[in-house]
Amino acid sequence: MAAAACVLACGAAMAQDVAAPEPPPIPDRAAGDAFRAAPDPWRAYFSQAREAERLDDPLARCLAYPDLPGNRWPDGHAEAHCRYHAFRPLPLATVEGYLDRGELAALDAVFEALLAAHFSEAGSEEIHVAIEAFDQSEEAGRISGRWLELAPRSPYALLARANHYKDAAWDARGGKWASETPMEQMRRMGVLAEQAVPLFRRAIALEPRLMPAYVGLLSVAMLGSREHLEREAYRGAMAHDPACVDFARQRMASLAPRWGGDYERMLSFGVVLSRHVARRPQLAIHIAAPYGDRGNRLSHDNRFDRETADILEIAVRTGSNEDHLRDAGNVFLNLPEDQDGPDRWKGVALLLQEYRFNTTNAWAHRQIAWQLVRHEPEWALRHALAALALDADDASAHYLAGGGYYGSRRWEQAEVHFLRAADDATQRRGALGALGSMWMMHAGLEATEAATKAKPYVDRLLSEYPEEGLGWMLRILISSALDGRTDQESVNMFRKHADRGDPVQAQAVDSIEAAYRAAEGR
């Protein structure tokens, strides 16, 4: 069945044959029948998403993407989210350039402009992204230390140094529960956190509107369950900008049950945020947090059922949080049959919406590629290769990359990936069948050359999977091309093992049966 599926998936949509080492672009053509099987509203969604995916500029692509059908996002929500991800941390090399030239006032002016933009009528979260350059890395530590030494009264130098210590503290802690974290890591975390707090406070004293400093204090408070520090950060932030999107993110995280909070407090803070959504539509992401957090906990407990789906549905209809979109996609892809699942079109649409805004993981890339490879091989190939960029040994991603290249008529590149997939027992049958089909039926070779290319793969396929109908069909074609005769044993085995769920095999075996009936009637 796997081999037959790849014949359909890889051979049904052949793009123009242009040999090129780079992955082919998504062709400029109407989607046509590609999404005919998709129910409303997903048919139109996938067609519009396809057009957006043809754009090279990430921001233009994000803005052109269709919003999730049925959403209740506030006006401007998706655009604000797209523009947020267009921001980038300020390059450390740029900061060091200012320091080398002694342009300390000019460096402060960069952050002053970002802070002014944050408090402008339009609002901007770019200052929060810019300061992310000062992470836990050694280079960030060196440059932030140098900046603070040269400008000890700069609130932005203090912020940069504090942010470095804060991120280093989180890195020292690691991602496990506190009970599972070695004491030495906890001790180092505490030392680093204690270095961050006075620096954040000094930055705030010099510039009380410095919102990233309140976010940093709250983040440090979460590390040590320091309620007084949490209250200090909350009071300061709400006094200066109760609509700050990044502070809303950090505050909702601190109120989650896994950090000692509860859903009642998260919902209450959501009510506070709702007062500011009209001017800061991206806040809807964080208003959805209690539903997304609950759905995440249920899905991590393998609760792939309608209750979890309904909770996550509330989250993604309220806001476009990427984690919520991925969790919802996972649940809809794994709903049991007795609960109208799995819903692959909706599940993959949710994963594409996540990928619209930011990025995703290897699993999601594979799910998207599998859904698209039959009719949209070039689009599917992007996701198969993205999965391989995250895990170069992923056999299923190699299989899907082979399918994408196959459907795009890049035969040699398809062969490379199918061979990698065939190294894995779970992908071998499909990969060998695809290789045999590709060379024998679709590569446009002269019959003898096609049969010569296909034969080793078909021989291996039938030696390991003698019940594979596709293999017997291909062996009939190979024998005819190489020996000029029809191998009767192969015909008999094909009649016995043909997969009638594969239209190619069904048509072939029907022709054989018709010929037998005609012969018997003479």
C-alpha positions, 0 to 999 in steps of 0.5 A, a space after each residue: 500500500 505504501 508503494 502504491 500510495 507513492 505512485 499516486 502521490 509522486 506521479 499524479 502532478 508533474 511540474 515542468 522538467 527543469 533540471 536544477 540543483 535548487 528546490 524548484 519554485 512553486 509554479 505560477 499556475 492555478 491550484 485547479 483540482 489540487 484541493 478539490 478533496 478539501 471540504 469548505 472552508 479549507 479548499 479556499 484556504 489552501 488555494 490562497 495559502 499557496 499563492 502566499 507561499 509563492 512570495 519570497 519576502 517573509 513579511 509580504 508572505 505573512 501578510 498575504 496569507 489567509 487568516 484562519 477561517 472562523 477566527 474572532 481575531 480583532 481588526 489588525 491582529 494578523 498584521 500586527 503579528 506578522 510585523 512583530 516577527 519581521 523585527 530582529 535583535 540588534 546585531 551585536 556587531 552593530 553594538 560593538 561598532 558603536 563602542 569601538 567608535 566611542 559613539 555611546 550617545 548615538 547607541 543610546 539614541 537607537 534605543 531611545 527611538 525604539 522606546 519612543 516608537 513603543 509609546 507612540 500611537 501606533 505602538 511597537 514591540 521592536 525594543 523587546 526584540 532588539 534587546 534579545 541580542 543580549 542573550 546568555 552567550 559569551 559574546 553577549 556577555 562580553 559586549 554588554 559588560 564592555 558597554 556598561 563599563 563605558 556607560 555606567 549611567 546608560 539605562 540601555 547598557 544596564 538593561 543589556 547587561 541585566 538581560 544577559 544575566 537573566 538569560 544565563 540564569 534561565 540557561 543554567 536552570 535548564 528545561 526540567 521541573 525544579 525537582 528534576 534539576 541538579 542543585 548545582 544548576 539551581 545554585 548557579 541560576 540563583 547567582 546569575 538571577 541575583 546579578 540581574 535584579 539590581 541592574 534591571 532596577 537601576 535601568 528603571 530608575 534612570 528610565 521608568 518607561 523601560 518596559 523590557 526591564 519590567 519583563 526581565 524582572 518578572 522573568 527573574 521572579 518566575 525563576 525563584 518564585 519571588 512574589 514580591 519581585 513579581 508584584 514589583 514588576 507588575 505594578 511598574 509595568 501597568 503604571 506605564 503601559 498596561 497594553 505592552 504586548 511583551 509584558 502581557 506574554 510574560 505575565 500570562 506565563 507567570 500566572 500559568 499553573 505550571 508556575 504556581 498560578 491558576 486559570 482563574 488569575 489568567 482569565 482575570 488578567 485576560 479581562 484587563 488586557 481586553 480593554 486595550 485590544 482595540 489599540 493593541 490587537 496582538 494582545 488577543 494572543 495572550 488573552 487566549 493563553 488560559 485556553 491554550 495552556 489547558 489544551 497543551 496540558 491535555 495534549 501532552 497527556 495524550 488526550 487527543 479527543 473532542 474536549 481538548 480540540 474544543 478548548 484549543 479551538 477557543 484558543 486559536 479563534 481568540 488569537 494566533 499564538 503559534 504554540 496553540 496553533 501547533 497543539 490544535 493541529 496535533 489534536 485534529 490530526 489525531 482525533 479518533 474515528 468515533 469523534 469524526 477524526 482525524 481531520 487532516 485538512 484542518 490539522 494541516 491548515 492549523 500547522 500552516 497558520 503557525 508556519 505563516 507567522 514564525 516557524 515550526 518543528 520537524 514533525 509539523 513540516 512532515 505533516 504538511 509535506 505529506 498532505 501536499 505531496 500528491 498535488 503540490 510537490 514543489 510546495 511539499 518539498 519545501 517542508 520536507 527539506 525543512 524537516 531534514 534541516 532539523 533532522 538530517 537522518 529522518 527517514 520519513 522526511 527523506 521519503 517525502 523529499 523524494 516524493 517532492 522531487 519526483 513530482 517536480 521531475 527532478 529524478 536524480 535528486 528524488 533517487 538520492 532521498 528515496 535511497 536514504 529512506 530505504 535504509 529505514 525498514 519503515 520506509 523501505 517498501 514505499 521508497 523502493 516502489 517509488 524508485 521502480 515506478 519513477 524510472 520505469 513509468 515517469 522519467 521519460 526514458 527509452 524503454 530499455 534504459 528505463 527498465 535497466 534503471 528500475 530493475 534493481 529496485 524492483 528486484 529488491 522490493 519483491 525479494 523483501 515484499 513478495 506480496 507487493 502488487 506494484 512490484 509484480 506490475 513493474 516486473 511485467 513491464 521490465 521483462 517486456 522491455 528487456 526480454 521482449 516477452 511477458 513473464 507469466 509468473 509475474 502476471 499470475 502474481 500480479 493478478 493475486 496481489 494487485 492493490 485495487 485501491 491504486 488506480 494504476 494497478 486497478 486499471 492494469 489488472 482489469 486489462 489483464 482480466 479482460 484479456 483472459 476473458 476474451 481469450 476464454 471466449 474465443 
